[in-house]
Amino acid sequence: MKEINITNQQQNQRLDKFLLKYFNKASKGFVYKMLRKKRIKYNGKKAEGSEILKEGDCLQFYISEETMEGFMEEKSLHKAQRHFAIVYEDCDLLVVSKPAGLLVHPQRAGEKETLIDQILYYLYEKGEYIPSKENTFTPAICNRLDRNTSGIVIAGKNLKTVQAVNEAIAKGKIKKYYMVLVKGIVSKQSEMVSYLQKDAVRNQVALYQKEAEGRKKIVTKYRPIAQAEGMTLLEVELITGRSHQIRGQMQAMGHPVAGDRKYGDSQWNKLFAEKFGLSAQFLHAYGVLWQQTKKDGTVFTQKQWMAPLPKQLQAIYDFYFKQSNMQHFSVKTK
């Protein structure tokens, strides 16, 4: 019989989810079979799997060491060179600015050099993540960006933080703002509501005005910041967060995003490619505002982060909009 005690880092999660991480090669069927047969006990008693773990709880495993080892695989770590910029970091949280062209997570088996690979190796080099010592938690990214969208991505260094960020996103306490350059003149702020359906094979979305099976409601707020030469710089706030949401909705409005090779205007894109070397969309997740209350158990009531434009997008901004007032944006630098 083997016993383990739940640590502060491991608490506040369901027992069955913990066990699936602990036995990372095991199926759900195996885990629930062990619970049902009382081969895994929770504080000396029969467990259902739905219990919420607390620091100091004790799990007993009446399973042979050979069987346990067969269902436990040591985590591997890829040595990935860092290409992200650090926006903010403390002992719990890492906020980074992702460059365009970098995947957040692998899209297929064996794919390396993604943002999560880089973050894990960065934390490993700092001594904040040791795979061989941590078999039930891996630092995780809480929000995603498309490969060719640059900007802010939030990662939690421990389970407590990942849960807090995910809950804040689900409750709408984390506001995400984008800087977007679109074709045509947008004269007033508004909100767009659509229903999105994604074709996974083509990696492309279609938008509809009516709800139907397989379609997901998407909501986007936008407001113009500046206009120049038949184009508009927008601040966009995502109310929902779906793949290709902003790009698809801007195209549907008749205002495609500059540099967007999937939904954009190819002739207009060519001008930016020739003049500025732009090969990805002008779509940058520039700001995050985390609105918190004392009930959230935090030491601050509001947190904000801002990621400067990448050099290429900054060059376009300076060329067309240098005289515009940056104070019009919702998230300000201190």
C-alpha positions in Angstrom: 0.0 0.0 0.0 1.2 3.5 -0.9 0.1 6.8 0.6 0.4 10.3 -0.7 -0.6 13.6 0.9 -2.2 16.4 -1.1 -0.1 19.5 -1.2 -1.2 23.1 -1.5 -0.4 23.0 -5.2 -2.7 20.0 -5.7 -5.8 21.0 -3.7 -9.1 22.4 -5.0 -9.6 19.9 -7.8 -11.8 16.8 -8.2 -10.2 13.5 -7.1 -10.9 11.8 -10.4 -9.2 14.6 -12.4 -6.2 14.4 -10.0 -5.9 10.7 -10.5 -6.0 10.9 -14.3 -3.0 13.3 -14.0 -1.3 11.1 -11.5 -1.8 8.0 -13.7 -1.2 9.9 -16.9 -1.2 6.7 -19.1 -4.4 5.3 -17.6 -7.9 5.4 -19.0 -10.9 6.8 -17.1 -12.1 3.2 -17.0 -9.1 2.1 -15.1 -9.3 4.9 -12.6 -13.0 4.4 -11.9 -12.6 0.6 -11.6 -9.9 1.2 -8.9 -12.2 3.5 -7.1 -15.2 1.2 -7.3 -13.1 -1.8 -6.0 -11.7 0.4 -3.2 -8.2 0.0 -4.5 -7.9 3.8 -4.1 -9.2 5.3 -0.9 -9.7 8.9 0.2 -8.7 9.6 3.8 -9.1 5.9 4.5 -12.6 5.7 3.1 -14.3 4.6 -0.1 -14.1 7.4 -2.7 -16.5 8.3 -5.5 -14.1 10.5 -7.5 -16.1 13.7 -7.2 -14.6 14.7 -3.9 -12.7 18.1 -3.9 -9.2 17.7 -2.6 -7.9 19.8 0.3 -4.4 20.3 1.5 -3.4 17.5 3.8 -5.9 14.9 2.4 -4.5 11.4 2.2 -4.9 9.0 -0.7 -4.2 5.3 -0.2 -3.3 3.1 -3.2 -3.9 -0.7 -2.8 -2.2 -1.3 -6.2 1.0 -3.1 -6.9 4.0 -0.9 -7.6 4.5 -2.6 -11.0 0.9 -1.8 -12.0 1.2 1.8 -10.8 4.5 2.4 -12.7 2.9 1.0 -15.8 0.3 3.7 -15.8 2.7 6.6 -14.8 4.9 8.2 -17.5 7.5 10.7 -16.5 7.0 14.0 -18.2 9.4 15.1 -20.9 10.5 18.6 -21.6 11.5 20.0 -25.0 14.4 22.5 -25.0 12.7 25.4 -26.8 14.3 28.7 -27.5 12.2 31.7 -26.2 10.6 34.0 -28.7 8.0 35.6 -26.5 8.3 38.8 -24.5 7.5 39.0 -20.8 4.7 41.5 -20.0 4.3 40.6 -16.4 5.5 37.9 -14.0 5.2 37.0 -10.4 5.3 33.7 -8.4 1.9 32.6 -9.7 1.4 34.3 -13.1 3.2 34.7 -16.3 1.8 37.1 -18.9 3.6 37.1 -22.2 3.4 38.7 -25.6 3.3 36.1 -28.4 4.7 36.9 -31.8 2.7 36.3 -34.9 3.5 33.0 -36.6 3.9 31.0 -33.3 1.4 28.3 -32.4 0.1 28.4 -28.8 -0.3 24.6 -28.5 0.7 21.8 -30.9 -1.9 21.0 -33.6 -0.5 17.6 -34.3 1.5 14.9 -32.5 5.2 15.6 -32.3 4.9 19.3 -33.1 7.5 21.3 -31.0 8.6 24.9 -30.5 5.1 26.1 -29.6 4.5 28.8 -27.1 3.7 26.3 -24.3 7.0 24.5 -25.1 8.8 27.8 -24.7 7.0 28.7 -21.5 7.7 25.3 -19.9 11.4 25.4 -20.7 11.6 29.0 -19.5 10.1 28.0 -16.1 12.4 25.0 -16.0 15.5 27.1 -16.5 14.3 29.3 -13.6 13.8 26.3 -11.4 10.1 26.9 -11.1 9.0 23.8 -13.0 10.7 20.4 -12.5 8.8 17.7 -14.5 10.4 14.8 -12.6 9.0 16.2 -9.3 5.6 17.3 -10.5 3.5 14.5 -11.9 0.0 16.0 -11.4 0.3 19.6 -12.6 1.9 21.3 -15.6 1.9 25.1 -16.0 -0.9 25.9 -18.4 -2.0 28.6 -20.8 -5.4 30.1 -20.0 -6.3 31.9 -23.3 -5.4 31.3 -26.9 -4.5 33.3 -29.9 -4.5 32.2 -33.6 -1.1 31.4 -35.0 -0.8 34.7 -36.9 -2.3 36.9 -34.2 0.2 38.5 -31.9 -0.3 39.7 -28.3 -1.1 38.8 -24.7 -1.3 35.3 -23.5 -1.8 34.4 -19.8 -0.2 31.4 -18.2 -0.6 30.1 -14.7 2.3 28.6 -12.8 0.2 26.6 -10.4 -3.2 25.0 -10.3 -4.7 27.7 -8.0 -3.8 30.4 -10.5 -5.0 28.5 -13.6 -8.3 27.9 -11.9 -8.6 31.6 -10.8 -7.9 32.9 -14.3 -10.2 30.4 -16.0 -13.0 31.3 -13.6 -12.4 35.0 -14.2 -12.6 34.5 -18.0 -15.8 32.4 -17.7 -17.4 35.1 -15.5 -16.4 37.9 -17.9 -14.1 39.5 -15.3 -11.2 39.4 -17.8 -11.6 41.9 -20.6 -9.5 41.3 -23.7 -8.8 44.2 -26.2 -7.3 44.0 -29.6 -5.8 46.6 -32.0 -7.0 45.9 -35.5 -6.5 47.6 -38.8 -9.4 47.2 -41.3 -10.2 48.3 -44.8 -12.7 51.1 -45.2 -14.0 53.8 -42.8 -15.8 52.7 -39.7 -17.4 55.8 -38.2 -19.0 54.7 -35.0 -18.7 52.1 -32.3 -21.0 49.2 -32.2 -21.5 45.5 -31.3 -21.7 42.6 -33.7 -23.6 39.3 -32.9 -23.2 36.3 -35.2 -23.4 32.5 -35.1 -20.1 30.8 -36.1 -19.6 27.4 -37.6 -16.1 26.1 -38.1 -14.9 23.8 -40.9 -12.1 21.9 -39.1 -10.8 20.4 -42.4 -10.4 23.8 -44.1 -9.6 25.6 -40.8 -12.1 28.3 -41.8 -15.3 29.7 -40.3 -18.6 30.7 -41.7 -20.9 33.2 -40.0 -24.7 33.2 -39.9 -27.4 35.5 -38.5 -29.5 32.7 -37.1 -28.9 30.1 -34.4 -28.7 26.5 -35.5 -27.2 23.2 -34.5 -23.4 23.3 -34.7 -23.2 27.1 -34.6 -21.8 29.0 -31.7 -22.9 32.5 -30.7 -20.2 35.1 -30.9 -20.2 38.7 -29.7 -17.7 41.4 -30.5 -17.6 45.1 -29.6 -15.6 47.5 -31.7 -14.9 51.3 -31.9 -12.8 53.4 -34.2 -9.7 55.0 -32.9 -8.4 56.7 -36.1 -8.9 56.8 -39.9 -6.4 57.4 -42.7 -6.4 56.7 -46.5 -9.5 54.6 -46.6 -8.7 52.5 -43.6 -9.6 52.4 -39.9 -7.7 51.5 -36.8 -10.2 49.8 -34.4 -10.1 48.8 -30.8 -12.0 45.5 -30.5 -13.2 43.9 -27.3 -14.0 40.2 -27.4 -17.1 39.3 -25.4 -16.8 35.7 -26.5 -13.6 34.1 -27.7 -13.8 31.8 -30.7 -11.3 30.9 -33.4 -11.1 33.5 -36.2 -13.9 35.4 -34.5 -12.6 39.0 -35.2 -11.3 38.2 -38.7 -14.6 36.5 -39.7 -16.8 39.2 -38.4 -14.8 42.1 -39.8 -15.0 40.4 -43.3 -18.7 40.0 -42.8 -19.0 43.7 -42.1 -17.2 44.5 -45.3 -14.1 45.6 -43.4 -11.4 42.9 -43.8 -8.3 42.9 -41.6 -5.1 44.1 -43.2 -2.8 41.3 -44.0 -5.4 38.6 -43.4 -4.6 35.9 -46.0 -7.6 33.7 -45.2 -10.5 36.3 -45.0 -8.9 39.5 -46.3 -8.6 41.5 -49.5 -5.7 40.0 -51.5 -5.0 43.2 -53.5 -5.0 45.4 -50.4 -2.8 42.9 -48.6 -0.3 43.1 -51.4 0.2 46.8 -50.8 1.1 46.2 -47.2 3.3 43.2 -48.1 5.3 45.3 -50.6 5.5 48.5 -48.5 6.0 47.0 -45.0 6.7 43.3 -45.6 3.5 42.4 -43.7 2.8 38.7 -44.0 0.3 38.2 -41.1 -2.8 40.1 -40.2 -2.7 43.4 -38.3 -4.5 42.0 -35.3 -2.8 42.4 -32.0 -4.1 41.4 -28.5 -2.7 44.6 -26.9 -4.5 44.8 -23.6 -6.0 42.8 -20.8 -8.0 44.2 -17.9 -8.7 41.9 -14.9 -11.5 43.2 -12.8 -11.5 41.7 -9.4 -13.3 42.1 -6.1 -12.2 41.4 -2.5 -14.2 38.2 -2.7 -11.7 36.9 -5.2 -9.2 36.6 -2.5 -6.6 38.8 -4.2 -4.4 41.6 -3.0 -5.6 44.0 -5.7 -8.9 45.0 -7.1 -7.9 45.6 -10.6 -5.0 44.4 -12.8 -4.1 45.5 -16.3 -1.4 44.6 -18.8 -0.5 46.1 -22.1 1.7 44.6 -24.8 3.3 47.1 -27.3 2.8 46.5 -31.0 5.4 44.3 -32.7 8.0 46.4 -34.7 6.3 45.6 -38.0 2.9 46.7 -36.9 4.3 49.7 -35.1 5.9 50.8 -38.3 2.5 50.7 -40.0 0.9 52.5 -37.1 3.5 55.3 -37.1 3.2 55.8 -40.9 -0.5 56.3 -40.9 -1.6 57.1 -37.4 1.3 58.6 -35.5 -0.7 61.7 -34.7 -3.6 59.8 -33.2 -4.2 59.9 -29.4 -3.3 56.6 -27.7 -5.3 57.7 -24.7 -8.4 56.7 -26.7 -7.6 53.0 -26.0 -9.2 51.3 -23.0 -6.1 49.9 -21.4 -3.4 52.6 -20.6 0.2 52.3 -19.8 1.2 53.6 -16.4 
